[in-house]
Amino acid sequence: LKGVAESFGFGGLGSSPTYNIPDIINSRRLKKDIVLKSWTNSFYPNGSNLIKYWGIDKPTWFAPRKWISKLLPSGGFSADSYHKNIETAIRNLGELILVNKEASGLITVSVLMEEPGLASGIANYIAEFVKDFISVEQHREAVKNKAFIYGQRMEAKKELALSEEELTEFRKQHPIALDTPDLQLTRGRLMRNIEENQAVYITLRQQYEISKIEEAKENLLVNILDSAEPAVKKAKPKGTLIVILCIILGGMSGITTTFIRNAVKLEK
């Protein structure tokens, strides 16, 4: 069956399409959904979107970039504040989502947020989004595939019926007992047409049954091994590193100040 299907250009039927999961995670569609979704957090117990959570929608008193942009010509294009806030939040979120793909196929998603519970909630939302997205797309592809095969099957059935009618009409006009070499050649050609059309129709009918099974079944293309849990330690900022850097910078500053004072005293 597979060899016959490939000979007629149907080798890819029945196989599940592949999806690049990191691309789905980094897609603007997913980030926008996360930004506009209401999330429970310490600042807003009843929930808020990330625009409100980050205070992006609040007016900024000191904004030199905004003042300069007002002085420059806009070129006839000006986006409203709502869509600007969405774009700002999407950019901020993009810097907080990290995707790592192992050689084994294991994909790890890390989310850095101000609150551990919020970070784990977003990570779990990403996992479910990817799983649902691939499931929906796989089913949509199966439906499209079945409709295509059905159309090809009906066309093949029509071609088979026409070739059978053509052979029947030929037999009525030319009995086999009166065959000449030319008539035998024509009769053989008509019979081969029926055999070819019959092979195509049988293949498409079998492929149509396979496509119905593919549409009905649920393929588990993504398996979530571990759900995200709130972190017990801060990932950023690293307090120990900051303290060490402050000590080093403070020591260097003190040494520099001492050298300067000594140099001034020597000059006097």
C-alpha positions in Angstrom: 0.0 0.0 0.0 2.8 2.4 0.9 4.6 1.8 -2.4 1.5 2.3 -4.4 0.6 5.5 -2.5 4.1 6.9 -3.0 4.0 6.2 -6.8 0.9 8.4 -7.0 2.3 11.2 -4.8 0.7 10.2 -1.5 3.7 9.1 0.4 3.2 11.7 3.2 -0.4 10.8 4.0 -1.0 9.5 7.5 2.2 10.9 9.0 2.0 13.6 11.7 3.4 17.0 10.9 6.4 18.2 13.0 6.4 21.4 15.0 9.2 23.5 16.3 8.3 24.0 20.0 10.8 26.7 20.7 9.4 28.8 17.9 5.9 28.4 19.4 7.1 29.4 22.8 8.8 32.5 21.3 5.9 33.4 19.2 4.2 36.8 19.5 0.8 35.1 19.8 1.7 33.3 23.0 3.4 36.3 24.5 0.4 38.5 23.8 -1.9 36.0 25.4 0.3 35.9 28.5 0.5 39.7 28.7 -3.3 40.2 28.4 -4.3 37.3 30.7 -5.3 38.1 34.3 -2.8 36.8 36.8 -3.2 36.6 40.6 -0.3 38.3 42.3 0.6 40.1 45.6 -0.1 43.5 44.2 -3.5 42.6 42.8 -5.0 39.6 44.6 -8.0 39.6 42.3 -5.8 39.4 39.3 -4.4 41.8 36.7 -2.6 41.6 33.3 1.1 42.2 33.1 0.7 45.7 31.7 -1.0 46.7 35.0 1.3 44.5 37.1 4.4 46.2 35.7 2.9 49.6 35.8 3.4 50.1 32.1 0.1 51.9 31.7 1.0 54.5 34.4 2.3 57.9 33.2 6.0 58.4 33.4 7.1 61.9 34.6 10.7 61.6 33.5 10.7 60.3 29.9 13.2 62.1 27.7 12.7 59.6 24.9 9.0 60.4 24.8 9.7 64.2 24.8 12.1 63.9 21.9 9.7 61.6 19.9 7.0 64.3 20.2 9.4 66.9 18.6 10.2 64.6 15.6 7.8 64.2 12.7 5.6 61.1 13.0 5.2 60.6 9.3 1.4 60.4 9.6 1.5 57.2 11.8 0.8 57.2 15.5 -0.2 54.1 17.5 -2.5 54.5 20.5 -1.2 54.0 24.0 -3.1 50.7 24.5 -1.2 49.0 21.7 2.1 50.6 22.6 1.7 49.2 26.2 1.1 45.8 24.7 4.2 45.9 22.6 6.3 47.2 25.6 5.0 44.3 27.8 5.7 41.8 25.0 9.3 42.9 24.7 9.7 42.8 28.5 8.2 39.3 28.7 10.4 38.1 25.8 13.5 38.9 27.9 12.2 36.9 30.8 11.4 33.6 29.0 14.3 31.2 28.4 14.0 28.1 26.3 16.6 25.3 26.2 16.4 22.3 23.9 18.5 19.2 24.7 19.9 16.9 22.1 17.6 14.2 23.4 14.6 16.4 22.5 13.9 17.5 26.1 12.8 21.1 26.2 13.1 23.2 29.4 11.3 26.5 29.8 12.4 29.0 32.5 10.4 32.1 33.4 12.0 34.9 35.5 9.4 37.0 37.3 9.2 39.2 40.4 7.1 36.6 42.2 7.7 32.8 42.2 4.1 31.9 42.0 3.6 34.2 39.0 6.6 32.7 37.3 5.4 29.1 37.8 1.9 30.0 36.6 3.2 31.5 33.4 5.5 28.5 32.8 2.6 26.1 33.2 0.4 28.2 31.0 3.1 28.1 28.3 3.3 24.2 28.5 -0.5 23.9 28.2 -0.6 26.4 25.3 2.0 24.5 23.4 0.2 21.2 24.0 -3.2 22.5 23.0 -1.8 24.4 20.0 -0.1 21.3 18.5 -3.2 19.2 19.2 -5.5 21.7 17.4 -3.2 22.1 14.5 -2.7 18.3 14.2 -6.5 17.8 14.1 -6.9 20.7 11.6 -4.3 19.1 9.4 -6.0 15.7 9.6 -9.4 17.2 8.6 -7.7 19.0 5.7 -6.0 15.8 4.6 -9.2 13.8 4.7 -11.0 16.4 2.6 -8.2 16.4 0.0 -8.1 12.6 -0.2 -11.9 12.4 -0.5 -11.8 14.8 -3.5 -9.1 12.7 -5.1 -11.0 9.5 -4.4 -14.2 10.8 -6.1 -12.2 12.0 -9.1 -10.6 8.6 -9.4 -14.0 6.9 -9.1 -15.2 9.0 -12.0 -12.2 8.2 -14.1 -12.6 4.4 -13.4 -16.3 4.6 -14.4 -15.5 6.4 -17.6 -12.8 3.9 -18.6 -15.2 1.0 -17.8 -17.9 2.5 -20.0 -15.4 3.1 -22.8 -14.3 -0.6 -22.7 -18.0 -1.7 -22.6 -18.8 0.4 -25.6 -15.8 -0.9 -27.5 -16.8 -4.5 -26.8 -20.3 -3.9 -28.1 -19.0 -2.5 -31.4 -16.1 -4.9 -31.8 -16.7 -8.5 -30.7 -13.6 -10.3 -29.7 -14.1 -13.0 -32.4 -13.7 -10.3 -35.1 -10.5 -8.7 -33.6 -7.8 -7.5 -35.9 -4.3 -6.7 -34.7 -5.2 -3.0 -34.4 -8.4 -3.8 -32.5 -6.5 -6.1 -30.1 -4.0 -3.3 -29.4 -6.9 -0.9 -28.7 -8.7 -3.5 -26.5 -5.5 -4.0 -24.5 -5.0 -0.3 -24.0 -8.5 0.1 -22.7 -8.1 -2.8 -20.3 -4.8 -1.3 -19.0 -6.6 2.0 -18.4 -9.2 0.2 -16.2 -6.5 -1.6 -14.2 -4.5 1.7 -13.6 -7.6 3.6 -12.6 -8.8 0.7 -10.4 -5.4 0.7 -8.6 -5.6 4.4 -8.0 -9.1 4.2 -6.7 -8.3 1.3 -4.4 -5.3 3.2 -3.0 -7.2 6.4 -2.4 -10.1 4.4 -0.8 -7.7 2.8 1.7 -5.9 6.2 2.3 -9.3 7.7 3.0 -10.0 5.1 5.7 -6.6 5.9 7.2 -7.3 9.6 7.2 -10.6 9.1 9.0 -8.7 7.2 11.7 -6.1 10.0 11.9 -8.9 12.5 12.3 -10.6 10.6 15.1 -7.6 9.6 17.2 -5.8 11.9 19.6 -2.0 12.0 19.1 0.1 12.8 22.1 2.8 14.8 20.4 3.9 16.7 23.5 4.4 15.1 26.9 4.8 17.4 29.9 7.3 15.6 32.2 7.3 18.2 35.0 5.0 21.0 35.9 6.5 24.3 37.0 6.7 25.0 40.8 7.4 28.2 42.6 11.2 28.7 43.1 12.6 28.5 46.6 15.6 30.7 45.7 16.0 33.9 43.8 17.5 33.5 40.4 18.2 37.2 40.0 19.5 39.5 41.4 22.3 37.4 43.0 22.7 39.0 46.5 26.1 37.4 47.3 27.6 38.6 44.0 26.2 42.1 44.5 27.8 42.3 48.1 31.1 41.1 46.8 31.1 43.6 43.9 30.2 46.4 46.4 33.1 45.5 48.7 35.5 45.4 45.8 34.3 48.7 44.3 34.3 50.3 47.8 37.9 49.1 48.4 39.1 50.4 45.1 37.3 53.7 45.7 38.9 54.0 49.1 42.4 53.2 47.8 42.0 55.7 45.0 40.9 58.4 47.4 43.8 57.7 49.7 46.3 58.0 46.8 44.7 61.3 45.7 44.9 62.8 49.2 48.5 61.7 49.7 49.4 63.2 46.3 47.8 66.5 47.3 49.6 66.6 50.6 53.0 66.0 48.9 52.4 68.9 46.5 51.6 71.2 49.4 
